Amino acid sequence: MATAAASSASEPEAEPQAGPQAEGEEDEVKAARTRRKVLSRAVAAATSKTMGPGWDQPQEEGMSESDGDEEYAMASSAESSPGEYEWEYDEEDEKNQLEIERLEEQLSINVYDYNCHVDLIRLLRLEGELSRVRAARQKMSEIFPLTEELWLEWLHDEISMALDGLDREHVYDLFEKAVKDYICPNIWLEYGQYSVGGIGQKGGLEKVRSVFERALSSVGLHVTKGLAVWEAYREFESAIMEAARLDKVHSLFRRQLAIPLYDMEATFAEYEEWSEDPIPESVIQSYHKALQQLEKYKPYEEALLQAEAPRLAEYQAYIDFEMKIGDPARIQLIFERALVENCLVPDLWIRYSQYLDRQLKVKDLVLSVHSRAVRNCPWTVALWSRYLLAMERHGVDHQVISVTFEKALNAGFIQATDYVEIWQAYLDYLRRRVDFKQDSSQELEELRSTFTRALEHLQQEVEERFSESGDPSCVIMQNWARIEARLCNNMQKARELWDSIMTRGNAKYANMWLEYYSLERAHGDTQHCRKALHRAVQCTSDYPEHVCDVLLTMERTEGTLEDWDVAVQKTETRLARVNEQRLKAAEKEAALAQQEEEKAEQRKRARAEKKALKKKKKTRSTDTRPAEEDGDKEWGDEEEEQPAKRRRVENSVPAAGAVHDGAQESGVTGKPIDVDRPSKQKEKAASLKRDVPKVPHDSSKDSVTVFVSNLPYSMEEPDEKLRPLFEACGEVVEIRPIFSNRGDFRGYCYVEFKEEKSALQALELDRKSVEGRPMFVSPCVDKSKNPNFKVFRYSTALEKHKLFISGLPFSCTKEELEDICKAHGTVKDLRLVTNRAGKPKGLAYVEYENESQASQAVMKMDGMTIRENVIKVAISNPPQRKAPEKPEARKAPGGPLVPRQIYGARGKGRTQLSLLPRALQRPGAGTPQAENGPAPRPANAAPEATEAPKMSNADFAKLLLRK
């Protein structure tokens, strides 16, 4: 602002940000530029008064004083006169006010809603509520670190409203807060340029130099953006035309040339042109050394330029490179650069803070990074634990550490075990504060009360939220018991704590009893040790032998004969009972295994018989010839020619010549019936029957082929309907739909492309709706050759950034649900769960950008009502799928185990009655018929010796007339 060069250094950064917002508003852009130029000249005038007449500010080329006055007037008018933009209370304003009230109410419920803060600031700024937007920004900055864009917007608003020295000091304070959140070269440039505007005040020159020096130490090593800061500082010093200042400019040139930065050659050429004296040899050597270093950094910088944000892998490689070199300043800078784009990656913060804790150990720097880490990732308990340790390590006041711990408890951890970990970290800190040489102290009482509070918090709040306390082994109570026994010599309190531990479901574990025994052994007496082991022998169910051995060992060493006899009797009785239980369990398991083997053998035999029967039927159907029209044929023989299971009329075609003598009979109306002409249903079935040639599968074309399934069976001409859909992915060579023997479409097909990339692109059509059903598209892979091939499956593990929503109304659309979820964070993906027919199941998965947004959405959306349906929202953690239960075998009356399939898919219903008279039932019938096919023959069924003789019409008449 003070010089044209300084302004030009900032304009490339400022103009792209203002461009999209001021598109089509050229007057405002010109006014803004004019304000900068006028302010620059005003600063120059103030500087000339301070520095004296020897200080001269060069005028901008082509710029006269009259032009400056005109531009100043234009800038003033642009600021003062509202023109055509007058505030009116219209419908849009009312809508904004209602939205502001809603956002404020939401923040009163959950102050950690990041997006809600951003939306509130945007609306308040739009409405011109200056005091309220300032308060909203202040509140957000106390909870979250602000991004570079938010800080620059805030700073520009405050700079435009600054009128006097007090306002300038307020802006300085904001700049100080801004540069602490992230390493941002643009903010440092703005800070330096704004400080130039106060050069006319007392101490203004020292303030400017102090800001620029701090900027150089912070971002001066930035390979790509550090050049702008160096040039702005150097141009400012060059503007002060004093002999003493020439040394300062020389020093800046030499310092800059010793650092590997982009465009170093141009800087060196500029130094040669500016300097009247030859450049010293030492400077040239430093310059060439920096050039060599730049060549080493270029591959990493180019990788960052070519990659897309957030570039975590590229930054990790860059960090590893810097760690090998070992320059602390450069290591700190590359960590800060990585965190600007990956501020929500806890592992990166942990690695950075660990380096500072172990290497630099600078109090202000270490605590600042820890504080920023927990503000960026408040849901990560490891960051809070490390923060508490760092504060204790650097001697921070106890009150500050306690406040930090309370913030950690309210951070909203995702798992119950996280609360156990943070409580342990804080309790360890309190224990280290206690002087146990004193019988009682304030620190000891605080430690005991905190233990009590921790147990209550885990049992009430945490268990209510997660349905578990997170501490099933009672680790916190064990630590408390050890402290009471070893450090406070209060064994009575330790025993009470262990009694409570055992009553919480831990009495069946041998390791818990042995831990208690060890404590009693070290700090108690023999009587309580013996009592604890006797209880352990009776209660332990996992490793009772170990507990028994420990009891016998103790009695052998210290006990009397009576004690030994009692111990032997108890251990033998207990071990005998345990062995008996184990034997029963083993027998039961063996019986189940044998039963499973028998079932598997029966299923195998049933499949073999079914396959043989199917093959026999197929052979018989090829050998049968059309029946002749013979009026003398007996009706018993005619019945035998009929198929055992009648097919549906619409899917059957009458065999040629299968018409009997009475074909030309008269109907009810007396009209002759033309039997030679088939019915409409048979015509339809005949038309559906196609002679589709079998195409052998060419496995060499699997890479250019996709398998399409779950298509509607009613689809007519699948080739014509699917071709336009897949031709959008590339040239289609062939579409092979699969038909049944009757010519019905079976709902799947193969699509062969000309190029492999077209097949890969076609996989993106998976789950696309086709005639109301989701179409499944998968790679064409021969599983017999690739048994390990896995088709895409959704993750079944814990995904902390993804939500599972149940209870949705079936009419809820993807767009409606996305609008609801977007209010709590950036939605990367949303999937409504449907069945194979494409019908919604009332379930959905929502993937957010990070874990913080997902946890906030859970707290906000769980229990929400959507169209009178109360939905449930939780972090996606599907339960492990159990292996499908195998069908149980049933015991047939008077026979061996028979598979359940003998009764059909639904078992033997009450209405499954035999309609054949008992007199006509054949005891030695062949293969019994089940509901959905022939039932398998029992394992021990004897083969039929002879087939029953065929019966004529007369035989049937005699049987019916016997009664």
PyMOL commands that set and color helices and strands:
alter all, ss='L'
color gray80, all
select helices_A, chain A and resi 4-21+26-51+65-80+91-109+114-127+130-143+148-161+165-181+185-196+204-219+226-239+243-257+264-274+281-306+312-325+328-341+346-360+363-376+381-393+398-409+416-433+442-466+475-487+491-506+510-523+526-539+544-558+561-623+635-641+649-651+661-664+680-688+699-704+718-727+756-765+814-822+851-861+900-903+918-920+953-961
alter helices_A, ss='H'
color red, helices_A
select strands_A, chain A and resi 705-709+732-739+745-753+768-770+773-779+799-806+827-834+840-848+865-866+869-870+872-876+890-891+897-898+929-930+933-934
alter strands_A, ss='S'
color yellow, strands_A
deselect
rebuild
show_as cartoon
